[in-house]
Amino acid sequence: MLHVVDVGTVVLGGSYAELGSWLVPAVHAELVRRGVSTGPDVAVLVSPHGRAATVTGTARAVADRVLGEPDLLLAG
């Protein structure tokens, strides 16, 4: 997928964030091995939100939709 979208950063979130200290070097090494990155071209980072990232993102999406279209609450 990185070849297709040409991203510069891979962020490990959710349950992967908890394993970041082990996964970051392994993921970066695999990117280099597969020719996606020749070194520091693609950064591999750990999300500071950890497991809460998915729930927080979903709650934010719902709140944005409700605030953007408050009639949806009344349509029931």
Secondary structure as GFF3:
##gff-version 3
##sequence-region A 1 76
A	DSSP	alpha_helix	2	5	.	.	.	ID=ss1
A	DSSP	beta_strand	9	12	.	.	.	ID=ss2
A	DSSP	alpha_helix	15	18	.	.	.	ID=ss3
A	DSSP	alpha_helix	20	33	.	.	.	ID=ss4
A	DSSP	beta_strand	43	46	.	.	.	ID=ss5
A	DSSP	alpha_helix	52	68	.	.	.	ID=ss6
A	DSSP	alpha_helix	71	75	.	.	.	ID=ss7
###
